[in-house]
Amino acid sequence: MPDRSLPLWAGRTAALLGILILALNLRTAVAALSPIVQQVSVDIPLSPLIIGVIGAAPPVTFAVSGLFTPWLSRRLGLEGAVLFSASAMVVGHLGRSLAVGPISLLIATLLTFVGVGIGNVLLPPLVKRYFPDRVAFVTTLYATLISVSTALPALAAVPVASALGWRVSLGVWAIVALVALAPWVTVTLHRRRALAVARASDDESVEPEPALEGQLWRSPVAWSIMITFTLSSISVYAAFAWLPDLLIATAGVSPAAAGALLSLYAFMGFPASLLVPLLAARLKNVGILIYFALGCFIVGYLGLAFAPKAAPVVWIVFAGLGPMLFPLALVLINTRTRTHAGSVALSGFVQGVGYIIAAAGPLAFGILNQLTGGWKVPIFFLLVVSMAAFIPAIVLARPRYLEDDLARR
């Protein structure tokens, strides 16, 4: 473990590059296909069912990956699991670009999302292993790059597809995933040599870490961070699925303006990613951040429900700040665990369970819209769901740790 006096780059340059480049790959597969689905459909007939499955696949595959990644990490090691993750993304991106039919496109897409889901879970424990002295700062860097990896493919997909074809537009992201492999090959080889030396000297620190996954349901810390993560994910997935339609119907904006407002909603993740991890590391009571996020949700949702035409930009800014709970959950995975095993298990639990619940958010929002014929009830659904933030705000107000919860029970 690096000494606290070491500069950021000292002795861990490859690990830092590996973490940041991996983060840059974690949303490209999600955002690269949907803007060019019409171009793809010219060569590969895509039924509404296939498009719907691909659209619903990210949270489901992320959830499944979250549940088995701790096991994979114990079998391959953190670094080996990262190599598996990046390799799956490389093969998946290439498979999508070479697909000859809807089934091969779907299989390649699912493989890519599995690689992404594994990477999602591994990033927090990787930060804890290599940057225990800079958890907040490195989390800020990689959370910001995750936001970039969401925005960049959406902007580039159509121009690249128009100029070079949809296969190039999808396949080019395999290069980015391939670049992520290089630093982790270096780190893995170095760590294996270090472990071999430690085993030869009977160093007890190389003993296998315990499996904690089955115990996390007993931890208030685990449940509180999972709820924090889930509330953010439900709002984000519902917004990306329904916000443009909602704004066109209630605020009277054009489709182009609705798209611009959705981009504004997504952009609000940038300041949150930059500031929230740093604030969380400095505040004794992180419940303050959760209450602030809840306040943003309340203002944004009430504005959209009762005065959508008055100030849609203002309501979108507030609603877009509410998901600051996402980077907060990421940093809490490390700051509320004492061990690498705890961090891996907690990351898998938070994202595995969180994404399963979040996958139902857009569906529930759409069903409520159909049943009521309007948008107020679906908005109130998100408002009521966001009120669950009071639970983690109370539990996480005190600096308690996952391992302490498990030891007491």
VOKOLZA-407023 format. One line per 5 residues: their letters; for each residue x, y, z of C-alpha. Coordinates in Angstrom, 2 decimals. Layout:
A = X,Y,Z ~ ...
This chain:
MPDRS = 0.00,0.00,0.00 ~ 1.46,3.39,-0.95 ~ 2.74,5.62,1.79 ~ 0.57,8.66,2.49 ~ 3.46,11.01,1.73
LPLWA = 3.86,9.77,-1.84 ~ 2.84,12.03,-4.73 ~ -0.09,10.90,-6.86 ~ 2.09,9.42,-9.63 ~ 4.89,7.96,-7.52
GRTAA = 5.19,4.22,-8.08 ~ 1.62,3.88,-9.34 ~ 1.44,5.63,-12.69 ~ 0.23,2.52,-14.51 ~ -2.51,1.94,-11.93
LLGIL = -3.72,5.55,-12.23 ~ -3.77,5.39,-16.03 ~ -5.50,2.02,-15.86 ~ -8.24,3.32,-13.55 ~ -8.88,6.43,-15.65
ILALN = -8.87,4.68,-19.03 ~ -11.13,1.93,-17.67 ~ -13.56,4.61,-16.45 ~ -13.56,6.14,-19.92 ~ -14.95,2.84,-21.24
LRTAV = -17.79,2.34,-18.79 ~ -20.62,4.05,-20.70 ~ -19.46,4.00,-24.33 ~ -21.37,0.81,-25.13 ~ -24.56,2.24,-23.64
AALSP = -24.47,5.51,-25.57 ~ -22.94,4.44,-28.91 ~ -25.79,2.37,-30.40 ~ -29.05,4.21,-29.74 ~ -28.24,7.35,-31.83
IVQQV = -27.54,5.23,-34.94 ~ -30.09,2.45,-34.52 ~ -31.86,3.56,-37.72 ~ -28.63,3.21,-39.75 ~ -28.02,-0.22,-38.23
SVDIP = -31.60,-1.27,-39.06 ~ -30.93,-0.73,-42.77 ~ -28.49,-3.68,-42.76 ~ -29.82,-5.64,-39.78 ~ -33.60,-5.71,-39.30
LSPLI = -34.20,-4.82,-35.66 ~ -37.64,-5.56,-34.25 ~ -39.07,-3.43,-31.44 ~ -38.49,-6.44,-29.16 ~ -34.74,-6.56,-29.91
IGVIG = -34.44,-2.78,-29.52 ~ -36.35,-2.97,-26.25 ~ -34.14,-5.77,-24.91 ~ -30.99,-3.83,-25.84 ~ -32.41,-0.74,-24.15
AAPPV = -33.22,-2.62,-20.95 ~ -29.95,-4.62,-20.95 ~ -27.58,-2.14,-19.22 ~ -29.09,-2.10,-15.71 ~ -29.92,-5.81,-15.83
TFAVS = -26.45,-6.92,-16.95 ~ -24.83,-4.43,-14.56 ~ -26.84,-5.96,-11.73 ~ -25.88,-9.53,-12.64 ~ -22.24,-8.50,-13.01
GLFTP = -22.36,-6.80,-9.64 ~ -23.48,-9.98,-7.95 ~ -20.77,-12.29,-9.39 ~ -17.82,-9.86,-9.64 ~ -16.71,-10.36,-6.00
WLSRR = -16.39,-14.10,-6.73 ~ -14.51,-13.35,-9.97 ~ -12.17,-11.01,-8.09 ~ -11.32,-13.73,-5.57 ~ -10.62,-16.22,-8.35
LGLEG = -8.57,-13.94,-10.64 ~ -7.50,-11.17,-8.28 ~ -8.58,-7.56,-8.72 ~ -6.16,-7.00,-11.58 ~ -7.03,-10.25,-13.33
AVLFS = -10.72,-9.38,-13.12 ~ -9.99,-5.99,-14.71 ~ -8.23,-7.72,-17.60 ~ -11.28,-9.96,-18.00 ~ -13.55,-6.89,-17.96
ASAMV = -11.58,-4.95,-20.57 ~ -11.18,-8.05,-22.78 ~ -14.95,-8.63,-22.72 ~ -15.47,-5.03,-23.81 ~ -12.97,-5.34,-26.67
VGHLG = -14.58,-8.53,-27.97 ~ -18.08,-7.14,-27.46 ~ -17.43,-3.88,-29.31 ~ -15.86,-5.79,-32.21 ~ -18.71,-8.26,-32.19
RSLAV = -21.26,-5.47,-32.49 ~ -19.40,-3.93,-35.41 ~ -19.24,-7.32,-37.21 ~ -22.78,-8.47,-36.39 ~ -24.62,-10.14,-39.27
GPISL = -28.03,-10.39,-37.63 ~ -30.08,-9.21,-34.64 ~ -29.12,-12.17,-32.45 ~ -25.37,-11.73,-32.98 ~ -25.77,-7.99,-32.31
LIATL = -27.68,-8.73,-29.10 ~ -25.14,-11.31,-27.87 ~ -22.21,-8.96,-28.55 ~ -24.04,-6.13,-26.80 ~ -24.71,-8.27,-23.73
LTFVG = -21.04,-9.35,-23.61 ~ -19.96,-5.71,-23.76 ~ -22.34,-4.77,-20.96 ~ -21.07,-7.65,-18.81 ~ -17.54,-6.29,-19.18
VGIGN = -18.79,-2.82,-18.28 ~ -20.67,-4.14,-15.26 ~ -17.56,-5.88,-13.93 ~ -15.56,-2.68,-14.40 ~ -18.23,-0.71,-12.53
VLLPP = -17.80,-2.91,-9.47 ~ -13.99,-3.09,-9.58 ~ -13.19,0.62,-9.80 ~ -13.87,1.52,-6.13 ~ -11.73,-1.33,-4.69
LVKRY = -8.98,-0.56,-7.22 ~ -8.90,3.01,-5.93 ~ -8.79,1.70,-2.36 ~ -5.89,-0.65,-3.15 ~ -3.66,1.75,-5.07
FPDRV = -4.74,5.19,-3.81 ~ -5.86,4.83,-0.17 ~ -4.38,8.28,0.46 ~ -6.24,9.92,-2.46 ~ -9.61,8.14,-2.48
AFVTT = -11.71,11.28,-2.95 ~ -9.48,12.83,-5.62 ~ -9.13,9.70,-7.75 ~ -12.85,8.98,-7.37 ~ -13.52,12.51,-8.64
LYATL = -11.33,11.88,-11.67 ~ -12.87,8.58,-12.66 ~ -16.49,9.62,-11.93 ~ -15.97,12.63,-14.22 ~ -14.58,10.38,-16.95
ISVST = -17.61,8.11,-16.63 ~ -19.71,11.20,-17.42 ~ -17.47,11.91,-20.41 ~ -17.88,8.33,-21.61 ~ -21.64,8.90,-21.60
ALPAL = -21.57,12.16,-23.55 ~ -18.81,11.50,-26.09 ~ -20.28,8.48,-27.94 ~ -23.68,10.18,-28.21 ~ -22.02,13.17,-29.88
AAVPV = -19.71,11.16,-32.15 ~ -21.94,8.24,-33.18 ~ -23.95,9.91,-35.95 ~ -21.09,11.89,-37.59 ~ -18.80,8.83,-37.64
ASALG = -21.57,6.58,-38.94 ~ -22.42,9.10,-41.68 ~ -18.79,9.40,-42.75 ~ -17.49,5.85,-42.28 ~ -20.50,3.63,-41.66
WRVSL = -22.23,2.32,-38.56 ~ -19.83,-0.62,-38.18 ~ -16.89,1.75,-37.72 ~ -18.97,3.92,-35.40 ~ -19.58,0.92,-33.12
GVWAI = -16.20,-0.78,-33.55 ~ -14.00,2.23,-32.85 ~ -14.74,1.90,-29.12 ~ -12.92,-1.44,-29.12 ~ -9.72,0.57,-29.56
VALVA = -10.45,2.55,-26.39 ~ -11.11,-0.69,-24.49 ~ -7.92,-2.21,-25.89 ~ -5.91,0.76,-24.63 ~ -7.31,0.07,-21.14
LAPWV = -5.68,-3.38,-21.21 ~ -2.11,-2.11,-21.53 ~ -1.58,-0.52,-18.09 ~ -3.34,-3.42,-16.35 ~ -1.08,-5.98,-18.00
TVTLH = 1.85,-4.05,-16.55 ~ 0.26,-3.74,-13.11 ~ -0.74,-7.42,-13.05 ~ 2.75,-8.66,-13.91 ~ 4.30,-6.39,-11.28
RRRAL = 1.83,-7.48,-8.60 ~ 2.31,-11.17,-9.36 ~ 6.06,-10.79,-8.93 ~ 5.52,-8.95,-5.64 ~ 3.11,-11.64,-4.40
AVARA = 5.56,-14.39,-5.33 ~ 8.26,-12.70,-3.25 ~ 5.82,-12.23,-0.35 ~ 4.77,-15.90,-0.42 ~ 8.40,-16.99,-0.46
SDDES = 8.94,-14.99,2.73 ~ 5.73,-16.34,4.36 ~ 4.15,-12.88,4.43 ~ 0.68,-13.26,6.02 ~ -0.66,-10.30,4.00
VEPEP = -0.99,-12.52,0.92 ~ -3.58,-14.79,2.55 ~ -6.86,-14.93,0.57 ~ -9.39,-12.33,1.63 ~ -12.66,-13.64,3.11
ALEGQ = -15.92,-13.76,1.16 ~ -18.29,-11.23,2.74 ~ -21.11,-11.07,0.19 ~ -23.54,-13.27,2.13 ~ -23.20,-11.12,5.24
LWRSP = -23.91,-7.68,3.76 ~ -27.68,-7.87,4.14 ~ -27.07,-7.50,7.90 ~ -25.23,-4.19,7.56 ~ -27.04,-0.83,7.86
VAWSI = -24.05,0.78,6.11 ~ -24.40,-1.54,3.11 ~ -28.14,-0.96,2.84 ~ -27.79,2.81,3.23 ~ -25.17,3.14,0.48
MITFT = -27.21,0.81,-1.74 ~ -30.31,2.99,-1.27 ~ -28.27,6.11,-2.05 ~ -27.00,4.54,-5.26 ~ -30.42,3.18,-6.23
LSSIS = -32.28,6.48,-5.83 ~ -29.84,8.16,-8.20 ~ -30.08,5.35,-10.75 ~ -33.89,5.25,-10.75 ~ -34.10,8.98,-11.49
VYAAF = -31.43,8.89,-14.19 ~ -32.87,5.89,-16.07 ~ -36.39,7.34,-15.88 ~ -35.16,10.71,-17.14 ~ -33.27,9.30,-20.10
AWLPD = -36.28,7.19,-21.05 ~ -39.08,9.72,-20.59 ~ -37.87,13.28,-19.98 ~ -38.06,14.47,-23.62 ~ -41.64,13.19,-24.00
LLIAT = -42.60,14.74,-20.68 ~ -41.18,18.15,-21.62 ~ -42.79,18.17,-25.06 ~ -46.19,17.36,-23.53 ~ -46.09,19.58,-20.44
AGVSP = -43.67,22.43,-21.18 ~ -44.65,22.81,-24.83 ~ -41.06,22.71,-26.07 ~ -39.97,21.40,-29.46 ~ -38.31,17.98,-29.82
AAAGA = -34.97,19.72,-30.43 ~ -35.37,21.79,-27.26 ~ -36.39,18.70,-25.31 ~ -33.20,16.99,-26.48 ~ -31.16,20.01,-25.42
LLSLY = -32.79,19.97,-21.98 ~ -31.99,16.26,-21.65 ~ -28.36,17.12,-22.45 ~ -28.50,19.80,-19.74 ~ -29.82,17.19,-17.31
AFMGF = -26.91,14.91,-18.17 ~ -24.40,17.78,-17.98 ~ -25.33,18.46,-14.35 ~ -23.49,15.24,-13.54 ~ -20.17,16.93,-14.30
PASLL = -20.10,19.44,-11.41 ~ -21.47,16.74,-9.12 ~ -18.69,14.33,-10.13 ~ -16.07,17.03,-9.56 ~ -17.24,18.27,-6.17
VPLLA = -19.16,15.56,-4.33 ~ -16.31,13.04,-3.66 ~ -14.07,15.84,-2.38 ~ -16.81,17.19,-0.12 ~ -17.71,13.71,1.13
ARLKN = -14.10,13.12,2.20 ~ -14.05,16.34,4.19 ~ -17.49,16.44,5.79 ~ -17.97,14.66,9.10 ~ -21.66,14.29,8.31
VGILI = -22.24,13.19,4.69 ~ -25.95,13.20,5.44 ~ -25.81,16.90,4.57 ~ -25.03,16.00,0.96 ~ -27.90,13.52,0.84
YFALG = -30.32,16.13,2.22 ~ -29.09,18.61,-0.39 ~ -29.65,16.09,-3.18 ~ -33.14,15.39,-1.81 ~ -33.86,19.11,-1.82
CFIVG = -32.80,19.31,-5.47 ~ -35.09,16.42,-6.35 ~ -38.01,18.08,-4.56 ~ -37.55,21.45,-6.28 ~ -37.03,19.91,-9.71
YLGLA = -39.92,17.46,-9.55 ~ -42.42,19.90,-8.04 ~ -41.48,22.45,-10.70 ~ -41.98,19.91,-13.49 ~ -45.30,18.83,-11.98
FAPKA = -46.91,22.22,-11.30 ~ -45.12,24.86,-13.40 ~ -43.34,23.09,-16.27 ~ -43.70,26.04,-18.66 ~ -42.55,28.67,-16.16
APVVW = -38.88,27.74,-15.91 ~ -38.07,24.35,-17.47 ~ -34.33,25.06,-17.46 ~ -34.40,25.70,-13.71 ~ -36.36,22.53,-12.99
IVFAG = -34.01,20.45,-15.13 ~ -30.94,21.89,-13.39 ~ -32.32,20.95,-9.97 ~ -33.54,17.52,-11.11 ~ -30.13,16.92,-12.71
LGPML = -28.29,17.79,-9.49 ~ -30.23,15.20,-7.48 ~ -28.26,12.28,-8.96 ~ -25.17,13.64,-7.21 ~ -25.97,10.63,-5.04
FPLAL = -24.17,8.47,-7.64 ~ -20.62,9.81,-7.09 ~ -21.40,10.03,-3.38 ~ -22.18,6.30,-3.26 ~ -18.98,5.50,-5.16
VLINT = -16.77,7.32,-2.69 ~ -18.66,5.92,0.32 ~ -17.93,2.37,-0.87 ~ -14.29,3.09,-0.01 ~ -14.57,5.53,2.88
RTRTH = -16.99,3.27,4.80 ~ -14.96,0.06,4.46 ~ -11.71,-0.88,6.18 ~ -10.48,-3.68,3.90 ~ -10.15,-4.54,0.21
AGSVA = -12.48,-7.51,0.72 ~ -15.05,-5.18,2.25 ~ -14.76,-2.72,-0.63 ~ -15.18,-5.42,-3.31 ~ -18.13,-7.03,-1.54
LSGFV = -19.83,-3.70,-0.84 ~ -19.34,-2.49,-4.41 ~ -20.90,-5.69,-5.75 ~ -23.83,-5.48,-3.31 ~ -24.54,-1.80,-3.93
QGVGY = -24.42,-2.06,-7.71 ~ -25.89,-5.54,-8.00 ~ -28.99,-4.85,-5.93 ~ -29.15,-1.19,-6.94 ~ -29.26,-1.80,-10.67
IIAAA = -31.89,-4.53,-10.30 ~ -34.24,-2.08,-8.58 ~ -33.30,0.81,-10.88 ~ -34.21,-1.24,-13.96 ~ -37.85,-1.07,-12.86
GPLAF = -37.84,2.74,-12.63 ~ -38.51,3.62,-16.30 ~ -41.05,0.80,-16.55 ~ -43.02,2.01,-13.52 ~ -42.85,5.60,-14.78
GILNQ = -44.23,4.58,-18.18 ~ -46.99,2.40,-16.72 ~ -48.16,5.23,-14.46 ~ -48.22,7.57,-17.45 ~ -50.37,5.13,-19.43
LTGGW = -52.73,4.42,-16.54 ~ -53.33,8.07,-15.68 ~ -52.99,9.63,-19.12 ~ -50.77,12.36,-17.69 ~ -47.39,13.13,-16.17
KVPIF = -48.08,14.36,-12.63 ~ -48.52,10.92,-11.09 ~ -45.28,9.56,-12.63 ~ -43.44,12.65,-11.39 ~ -44.90,12.15,-7.91
FLLVV = -43.71,8.54,-8.09 ~ -40.13,9.78,-8.50 ~ -40.68,12.35,-5.74 ~ -41.95,9.73,-3.30 ~ -39.12,7.35,-4.19
SMAAF = -36.56,10.11,-3.58 ~ -37.92,10.56,-0.06 ~ -36.24,7.26,0.84 ~ -33.02,9.34,0.97 ~ -33.91,10.17,4.58
IPAIV = -32.89,6.64,5.58 ~ -29.23,6.73,4.42 ~ -28.95,10.38,5.49 ~ -29.67,9.34,9.09 ~ -27.59,6.14,9.09
LARPR = -24.55,7.64,7.34 ~ -24.54,10.80,9.45 ~ -22.11,9.02,11.78 ~ -18.77,7.59,10.54 ~ -19.60,3.89,10.80
YLEDD = -17.92,1.12,8.79 ~ -19.12,-2.03,7.06 ~ -16.74,-4.37,8.88 ~ -17.80,-2.94,12.27 ~ -21.44,-3.65,11.43
LARR = -20.58,-7.27,10.57 ~ -18.46,-7.73,13.69 ~ -21.27,-6.59,15.96 ~ -23.80,-9.10,14.60
